[in-house]
Each structure stands twice: as structure tokens, then as C-alpha cells.
Amino acid sequence: MRIPRDLTGKELIKALDKLGYKVTRQSGSHIRLTTSRKGTHHITIPDHRPIKVGTLSGILGDIAVHHGMTRDELLSELF
């Protein structure tokens, strides 16, 4: 599955809610999310339109590792 090319920060935050991520703080255009599933995990999402593909790829890779799934499994669950 391909990474979405036109995803905004807000859309990604909404999708990550499915994995239990909640906004814990915001500093400027960067939003910190935290989940307690499978241990505590923090991730920072830039509130950009759209998020650059490389940045998004790194974020999704980090989340996939934390949840013990491949990036494709993560993409199919979120989108």
C-alpha cells in the first residue's frame, strides 16, 4: 500500500486515534501525541499541509515498530 501524498497533520492525528493516540501538548505547529497501548509511546506530528512524504514515512515507521506490525499493516489499519 502506498503512503498518502496529500495527508495533513490534522488528518493523520484523526487516523492515529484508532491506535489510541491522544494529543498531549502542542508547541507551535508541532503536536505531541501519546498512546499507552503496548507501553507508552510518544510521537510528534507536524501540523503541515501536506506532511512531506519522507517525514510521514518516518513517523509511520516509528509507529509500526512500536505496535509490532509492518508499515503496510499499519497503513491498511489507518487508511
Backbone atoms as SQL, in Angstrom:
CREATE TABLE atoms (id INTEGER PRIMARY KEY, chain TEXT, resi INTEGER, resn TEXT, atom TEXT, x REAL, y REAL, z REAL);
INSERT INTO atoms VALUES
  (1, 'A', 1, 'MET', 'N', 0.840, -1.188, 0.000),
  (2, 'A', 1, 'MET', 'CA', 0.000, 0.000, 0.000),
  (3, 'A', 1, 'MET', 'C', 0.884, 1.249, 0.000),
  (4, 'A', 2, 'ARG', 'N', 0.495, 2.259, -0.762),
  (5, 'A', 2, 'ARG', 'CA', 1.293, 3.482, -0.856),
  (6, 'A', 2, 'ARG', 'C', 0.957, 4.456, 0.266),
  (7, 'A', 3, 'ILE', 'N', 1.967, 5.234, 0.629),
  (8, 'A', 3, 'ILE', 'CA', 1.776, 6.289, 1.624),
  (9, 'A', 3, 'ILE', 'C', 0.946, 7.398, 0.986),
  (10, 'A', 4, 'PRO', 'N', -0.069, 7.900, 1.693),
  (11, 'A', 4, 'PRO', 'CA', -0.866, 9.004, 1.134),
  (12, 'A', 4, 'PRO', 'C', 0.015, 10.226, 0.877),
  (13, 'A', 5, 'ARG', 'N', -0.195, 10.873, -0.260),
  (14, 'A', 5, 'ARG', 'CA', 0.650, 12.008, -0.659),
  (15, 'A', 5, 'ARG', 'C', 0.110, 13.357, -0.180),
  (16, 'A', 6, 'ASP', 'N', -1.158, 13.425, 0.160),
  (17, 'A', 6, 'ASP', 'CA', -1.769, 14.724, 0.464),
  (18, 'A', 6, 'ASP', 'C', -2.341, 14.778, 1.874),
  (19, 'A', 7, 'LEU', 'N', -1.744, 14.035, 2.791),
  (20, 'A', 7, 'LEU', 'CA', -2.251, 13.952, 4.160),
  (21, 'A', 7, 'LEU', 'C', -1.803, 15.173, 4.970),
  (22, 'A', 8, 'THR', 'N', -2.733, 15.791, 5.687),
  (23, 'A', 8, 'THR', 'CA', -2.372, 16.905, 6.570),
  (24, 'A', 8, 'THR', 'C', -2.104, 16.360, 7.968),
  (25, 'A', 9, 'GLY', 'N', -1.501, 17.203, 8.796),
  (26, 'A', 9, 'GLY', 'CA', -1.242, 16.809, 10.184),
  (27, 'A', 9, 'GLY', 'C', -2.516, 16.450, 10.927),
  (28, 'A', 10, 'LYS', 'N', -3.557, 17.256, 10.746),
  (29, 'A', 10, 'LYS', 'CA', -4.836, 17.011, 11.437),
  (30, 'A', 10, 'LYS', 'C', -5.456, 15.679, 11.011),
  (31, 'A', 11, 'GLU', 'N', -5.363, 15.358, 9.709),
  (32, 'A', 11, 'GLU', 'CA', -5.916, 14.090, 9.213),
  (33, 'A', 11, 'GLU', 'C', -5.160, 12.900, 9.788),
  (34, 'A', 12, 'LEU', 'N', -3.837, 13.036, 9.916),
  (35, 'A', 12, 'LEU', 'CA', -3.034, 11.960, 10.489),
  (36, 'A', 12, 'LEU', 'C', -3.381, 11.765, 11.966),
  (37, 'A', 13, 'ILE', 'N', -3.557, 12.855, 12.682),
  (38, 'A', 13, 'ILE', 'CA', -3.919, 12.770, 14.106),
  (39, 'A', 13, 'ILE', 'C', -5.252, 12.055, 14.262),
  (40, 'A', 14, 'LYS', 'N', -6.212, 12.382, 13.414),
  (41, 'A', 14, 'LYS', 'CA', -7.528, 11.736, 13.458),
  (42, 'A', 14, 'LYS', 'C', -7.396, 10.228, 13.200),
  (43, 'A', 15, 'ALA', 'N', -6.561, 9.847, 12.219),
  (44, 'A', 15, 'ALA', 'CA', -6.354, 8.427, 11.903),
  (45, 'A', 15, 'ALA', 'C', -5.665, 7.701, 13.062),
  (46, 'A', 16, 'LEU', 'N', -4.701, 8.362, 13.714),
  (47, 'A', 16, 'LEU', 'CA', -3.957, 7.721, 14.797),
  (48, 'A', 16, 'LEU', 'C', -4.801, 7.510, 16.048),
  (49, 'A', 17, 'ASP', 'N', -5.947, 8.173, 16.121),
  (50, 'A', 17, 'ASP', 'CA', -6.873, 7.963, 17.233),
  (51, 'A', 17, 'ASP', 'C', -7.298, 6.493, 17.302),
  (52, 'A', 18, 'LYS', 'N', -7.321, 5.812, 16.150),
  (53, 'A', 18, 'LYS', 'CA', -7.685, 4.386, 16.096),
  (54, 'A', 18, 'LYS', 'C', -6.712, 3.523, 16.891),
  (55, 'A', 19, 'LEU', 'N', -5.479, 3.999, 17.033),
  (56, 'A', 19, 'LEU', 'CA', -4.467, 3.250, 17.784),
  (57, 'A', 19, 'LEU', 'C', -4.313, 3.791, 19.207),
  (58, 'A', 20, 'GLY', 'N', -5.228, 4.637, 19.620),
  (59, 'A', 20, 'GLY', 'CA', -5.207, 5.142, 20.987),
  (60, 'A', 20, 'GLY', 'C', -4.342, 6.363, 21.214),
  (61, 'A', 21, 'TYR', 'N', -3.867, 6.995, 20.153),
  (62, 'A', 21, 'TYR', 'CA', -3.042, 8.203, 20.320),
  (63, 'A', 21, 'TYR', 'C', -3.924, 9.401, 20.633),
  (64, 'A', 22, 'LYS', 'N', -3.528, 10.146, 21.660),
  (65, 'A', 22, 'LYS', 'CA', -4.248, 11.352, 22.065),
  (66, 'A', 22, 'LYS', 'C', -3.260, 12.516, 22.120),
  (67, 'A', 23, 'VAL', 'N', -3.749, 13.707, 21.825),
  (68, 'A', 23, 'VAL', 'CA', -2.904, 14.904, 21.876),
  (69, 'A', 23, 'VAL', 'C', -2.549, 15.194, 23.331),
  (70, 'A', 24, 'THR', 'N', -1.246, 15.324, 23.617),
  (71, 'A', 24, 'THR', 'CA', -0.816, 15.644, 24.977),
  (72, 'A', 24, 'THR', 'C', -0.303, 17.070, 25.094),
  (73, 'A', 25, 'ARG', 'N', 0.216, 17.616, 23.985),
  (74, 'A', 25, 'ARG', 'CA', 0.628, 19.026, 24.015),
  (75, 'A', 25, 'ARG', 'C', 0.912, 19.511, 22.611),
  (76, 'A', 26, 'GLN', 'N', 1.002, 20.832, 22.472),
  (77, 'A', 26, 'GLN', 'CA', 1.315, 21.423, 21.184),
  (78, 'A', 26, 'GLN', 'C', 2.295, 22.560, 21.391),
  (79, 'A', 27, 'SER', 'N', 3.293, 22.624, 20.529),
  (80, 'A', 27, 'SER', 'CA', 4.262, 23.703, 20.570),
  (81, 'A', 27, 'SER', 'C', 4.382, 24.240, 19.149),
  (82, 'A', 28, 'GLY', 'N', 3.779, 25.384, 18.903),
  (83, 'A', 28, 'GLY', 'CA', 3.780, 25.943, 17.552),
  (84, 'A', 28, 'GLY', 'C', 3.001, 25.033, 16.618),
  (85, 'A', 29, 'SER', 'N', 3.647, 24.614, 15.521),
  (86, 'A', 29, 'SER', 'CA', 2.942, 23.774, 14.553),
  (87, 'A', 29, 'SER', 'C', 3.220, 22.281, 14.772),
  (88, 'A', 30, 'HIS', 'N', 3.844, 21.929, 15.892),
  (89, 'A', 30, 'HIS', 'CA', 4.132, 20.529, 16.173),
  (90, 'A', 30, 'HIS', 'C', 3.263, 20.034, 17.323),
  (91, 'A', 31, 'ILE', 'N', 2.617, 18.903, 17.090),
  (92, 'A', 31, 'ILE', 'CA', 1.659, 18.365, 18.047),
  (93, 'A', 31, 'ILE', 'C', 2.185, 17.032, 18.573),
  (94, 'A', 32, 'ARG', 'N', 2.231, 16.897, 19.893),
  (95, 'A', 32, 'ARG', 'CA', 2.738, 15.680, 20.534),
  (96, 'A', 32, 'ARG', 'C', 1.565, 14.766, 20.848),
  (97, 'A', 33, 'LEU', 'N', 1.664, 13.508, 20.411),
  (98, 'A', 33, 'LEU', 'CA', 0.645, 12.504, 20.689),
  (99, 'A', 33, 'LEU', 'C', 1.256, 11.415, 21.562),
  (100, 'A', 34, 'THR', 'N', 0.423, 10.816, 22.411),
  (101, 'A', 34, 'THR', 'CA', 0.883, 9.743, 23.281),
  (102, 'A', 34, 'THR', 'C', -0.154, 8.629, 23.282),
  (103, 'A', 35, 'THR', 'N', 0.335, 7.396, 23.288),
  (104, 'A', 35, 'THR', 'CA', -0.545, 6.246, 23.461),
  (105, 'A', 35, 'THR', 'C', 0.002, 5.392, 24.598),
  (106, 'A', 36, 'SER', 'N', -0.873, 4.641, 25.231),
  (107, 'A', 36, 'SER', 'CA', -0.445, 3.720, 26.283),
  (108, 'A', 36, 'SER', 'C', -0.567, 2.277, 25.830),
  (109, 'A', 37, 'ARG', 'N', -1.030, 2.054, 24.600),
  (110, 'A', 37, 'ARG', 'CA', -1.143, 0.681, 24.092),
  (111, 'A', 37, 'ARG', 'C', 0.240, 0.106, 23.860),
  (112, 'A', 38, 'LYS', 'N', 0.455, -1.118, 24.325),
  (113, 'A', 38, 'LYS', 'CA', 1.746, -1.815, 24.185),
  (114, 'A', 38, 'LYS', 'C', 2.878, -0.986, 24.775),
  (115, 'A', 39, 'GLY', 'N', 2.636, -0.352, 25.900),
  (116, 'A', 39, 'GLY', 'CA', 3.629, 0.519, 26.527),
  (117, 'A', 39, 'GLY', 'C', 3.437, 1.948, 26.051),
  (118, 'A', 40, 'THR', 'N', 4.016, 2.880, 26.767),
  (119, 'A', 40, 'THR', 'CA', 3.861, 4.297, 26.413),
  (120, 'A', 40, 'THR', 'C', 4.700, 4.627, 25.185),
  (121, 'A', 41, 'HIS', 'N', 4.098, 5.387, 24.270),
  (122, 'A', 41, 'HIS', 'CA', 4.810, 5.814, 23.063),
  (123, 'A', 41, 'HIS', 'C', 4.410, 7.235, 22.736),
  (124, 'A', 42, 'HIS', 'N', 5.413, 8.080, 22.476),
  (125, 'A', 42, 'HIS', 'CA', 5.181, 9.479, 22.106),
  (126, 'A', 42, 'HIS', 'C', 5.595, 9.659, 20.654),
  (127, 'A', 43, 'ILE', 'N', 4.852, 10.480, 19.953),
  (128, 'A', 43, 'ILE', 'CA', 5.191, 10.800, 18.559),
  (129, 'A', 43, 'ILE', 'C', 4.837, 12.269, 18.319),
  (130, 'A', 44, 'THR', 'N', 5.673, 12.964, 17.572),
  (131, 'A', 44, 'THR', 'CA', 5.416, 14.370, 17.256),
  (132, 'A', 44, 'THR', 'C', 4.992, 14.472, 15.797),
  (133, 'A', 45, 'ILE', 'N', 3.849, 15.114, 15.586),
  (134, 'A', 45, 'ILE', 'CA', 3.284, 15.273, 14.253),
  (135, 'A', 45, 'ILE', 'C', 3.345, 16.759, 13.870),
  (136, 'A', 46, 'PRO', 'N', 3.949, 17.077, 12.712),
  (137, 'A', 46, 'PRO', 'CA', 3.911, 18.472, 12.265),
  (138, 'A', 46, 'PRO', 'C', 2.528, 18.788, 11.689),
  (139, 'A', 47, 'ASP', 'N', 1.968, 19.916, 12.071),
  (140, 'A', 47, 'ASP', 'CA', 0.657, 20.309, 11.540),
  (141, 'A', 47, 'ASP', 'C', 0.872, 21.065, 10.232),
  (142, 'A', 48, 'HIS', 'N', 1.359, 20.340, 9.232),
  (143, 'A', 48, 'HIS', 'CA', 1.650, 20.927, 7.919),
  (144, 'A', 48, 'HIS', 'C', 0.660, 20.418, 6.886),
  (145, 'A', 49, 'ARG', 'N', 0.524, 21.161, 5.782),
  (146, 'A', 49, 'ARG', 'CA', -0.361, 20.758, 4.685),
  (147, 'A', 49, 'ARG', 'C', 0.413, 20.724, 3.397),
  (148, 'A', 50, 'PRO', 'N', 0.657, 19.619, 2.777),
  (149, 'A', 50, 'PRO', 'CA', 0.579, 18.289, 3.384),
  (150, 'A', 50, 'PRO', 'C', 1.869, 17.977, 4.135),
  (151, 'A', 51, 'ILE', 'N', 1.872, 16.893, 4.898),
  (152, 'A', 51, 'ILE', 'CA', 3.110, 16.430, 5.536),
  (153, 'A', 51, 'ILE', 'C', 4.004, 15.876, 4.424),
  (154, 'A', 52, 'LYS', 'N', 5.287, 16.212, 4.456),
  (155, 'A', 52, 'LYS', 'CA', 6.213, 15.709, 3.435),
  (156, 'A', 52, 'LYS', 'C', 6.282, 14.189, 3.523),
  (157, 'A', 53, 'VAL', 'N', 6.418, 13.540, 2.375),
  (158, 'A', 53, 'VAL', 'CA', 6.379, 12.083, 2.301),
  (159, 'A', 53, 'VAL', 'C', 7.464, 11.436, 3.163),
  (160, 'A', 54, 'GLY', 'N', 8.666, 11.992, 3.142),
  (161, 'A', 54, 'GLY', 'CA', 9.752, 11.436, 3.958),
  (162, 'A', 54, 'GLY', 'C', 9.466, 11.530, 5.439),
  (163, 'A', 55, 'THR', 'N', 8.908, 12.656, 5.863),
  (164, 'A', 55, 'THR', 'CA', 8.544, 12.853, 7.260),
  (165, 'A', 55, 'THR', 'C', 7.454, 11.865, 7.662),
  (166, 'A', 56, 'LEU', 'N', 6.440, 11.764, 6.828),
  (167, 'A', 56, 'LEU', 'CA', 5.331, 10.846, 7.096),
  (168, 'A', 56, 'LEU', 'C', 5.820, 9.402, 7.161),
  (169, 'A', 57, 'SER', 'N', 6.723, 9.049, 6.254),
  (170, 'A', 57, 'SER', 'CA', 7.276, 7.696, 6.233),
  (171, 'A', 57, 'SER', 'C', 8.003, 7.386, 7.539),
  (172, 'A', 58, 'GLY', 'N', 8.780, 8.328, 8.033),
  (173, 'A', 58, 'GLY', 'CA', 9.494, 8.143, 9.300),
  (174, 'A', 58, 'GLY', 'C', 8.548, 7.983, 10.476),
  (175, 'A', 59, 'ILE', 'N', 7.507, 8.819, 10.517),
  (176, 'A', 59, 'ILE', 'CA', 6.509, 8.751, 11.583),
  (177, 'A', 59, 'ILE', 'C', 5.814, 7.388, 11.573),
  (178, 'A', 60, 'LEU', 'N', 5.366, 6.969, 10.386),
  (179, 'A', 60, 'LEU', 'CA', 4.651, 5.693, 10.275),
  (180, 'A', 60, 'LEU', 'C', 5.554, 4.515, 10.612),
  (181, 'A', 61, 'GLY', 'N', 6.824, 4.599, 10.215),
  (182, 'A', 61, 'GLY', 'CA', 7.776, 3.530, 10.540),
  (183, 'A', 61, 'GLY', 'C', 7.965, 3.389, 12.037),
  (184, 'A', 62, 'ASP', 'N', 8.093, 4.514, 12.721),
  (185, 'A', 62, 'ASP', 'CA', 8.261, 4.526, 14.180),
  (186, 'A', 62, 'ASP', 'C', 7.031, 3.929, 14.876),
  (187, 'A', 63, 'ILE', 'N', 5.852, 4.308, 14.410),
  (188, 'A', 63, 'ILE', 'CA', 4.603, 3.802, 14.996),
  (189, 'A', 63, 'ILE', 'C', 4.461, 2.298, 14.734),
  (190, 'A', 64, 'ALA', 'N', 4.804, 1.869, 13.520),
  (191, 'A', 64, 'ALA', 'CA', 4.710, 0.443, 13.173),
  (192, 'A', 64, 'ALA', 'C', 5.617, -0.399, 14.064),
  (193, 'A', 65, 'VAL', 'N', 6.840, 0.069, 14.306),
  (194, 'A', 65, 'VAL', 'CA', 7.776, -0.662, 15.168),
  (195, 'A', 65, 'VAL', 'C', 7.205, -0.779, 16.586),
  (196, 'A', 66, 'HIS', 'N', 6.678, 0.322, 17.113),
  (197, 'A', 66, 'HIS', 'CA', 6.120, 0.298, 18.466),
  (198, 'A', 66, 'HIS', 'C', 4.979, -0.709, 18.587),
  (199, 'A', 67, 'HIS', 'N', 4.127, -0.772, 17.583),
  (200, 'A', 67, 'HIS', 'CA', 2.957, -1.656, 17.634),
  (201, 'A', 67, 'HIS', 'C', 3.238, -3.058, 17.090),
  (202, 'A', 68, 'GLY', 'N', 4.476, -3.326, 16.671),
  (203, 'A', 68, 'GLY', 'CA', 4.873, -4.651, 16.219),
  (204, 'A', 68, 'GLY', 'C', 4.184, -5.091, 14.936),
  (205, 'A', 69, 'MET', 'N', 4.061, -4.161, 13.988),
  (206, 'A', 69, 'MET', 'CA', 3.445, -4.503, 12.703),
  (207, 'A', 69, 'MET', 'C', 4.270, -3.920, 11.576),
  (208, 'A', 70, 'THR', 'N', 4.015, -4.393, 10.371),
  (209, 'A', 70, 'THR', 'CA', 4.718, -3.834, 9.217),
  (210, 'A', 70, 'THR', 'C', 4.067, -2.498, 8.852),
  (211, 'A', 71, 'ARG', 'N', 4.765, -1.721, 8.036),
  (212, 'A', 71, 'ARG', 'CA', 4.204, -0.432, 7.628),
  (213, 'A', 71, 'ARG', 'C', 2.955, -0.624, 6.793),
  (214, 'A', 72, 'ASP', 'N', 2.917, -1.678, 5.958),
  (215, 'A', 72, 'ASP', 'CA', 1.723, -1.953, 5.161),
  (216, 'A', 72, 'ASP', 'C', 0.526, -2.308, 6.035),
  (217, 'A', 73, 'GLU', 'N', 0.756, -3.113, 7.088),
  (218, 'A', 73, 'GLU', 'CA', -0.340, -3.448, 8.021),
  (219, 'A', 73, 'GLU', 'C', -0.852, -2.174, 8.703),
  (220, 'A', 74, 'LEU', 'N', 0.077, -1.314, 9.089),
  (221, 'A', 74, 'LEU', 'CA', -0.309, -0.054, 9.729),
  (222, 'A', 74, 'LEU', 'C', -1.122, 0.815, 8.774),
  (223, 'A', 75, 'LEU', 'N', -0.669, 0.944, 7.529),
  (224, 'A', 75, 'LEU', 'CA', -1.376, 1.759, 6.544),
  (225, 'A', 75, 'LEU', 'C', -2.786, 1.227, 6.301),
  (226, 'A', 76, 'SER', 'N', -2.932, -0.101, 6.199),
  (227, 'A', 76, 'SER', 'CA', -4.280, -0.644, 5.937),
  (228, 'A', 76, 'SER', 'C', -5.192, -0.457, 7.139),
  (229, 'A', 77, 'GLU', 'N', -4.618, -0.442, 8.353),
  (230, 'A', 77, 'GLU', 'CA', -5.451, -0.221, 9.547),
  (231, 'A', 77, 'GLU', 'C', -5.876, 1.244, 9.685),
  (232, 'A', 78, 'LEU', 'N', -4.981, 2.159, 9.333),
  (233, 'A', 78, 'LEU', 'CA', -5.273, 3.585, 9.485),
  (234, 'A', 78, 'LEU', 'C', -6.103, 4.173, 8.352),
  (235, 'A', 79, 'PHE', 'N', -5.838, 3.725, 7.115),
  (236, 'A', 79, 'PHE', 'CA', -6.486, 4.358, 5.963),
  (237, 'A', 79, 'PHE', 'C', -7.318, 3.336, 5.249);
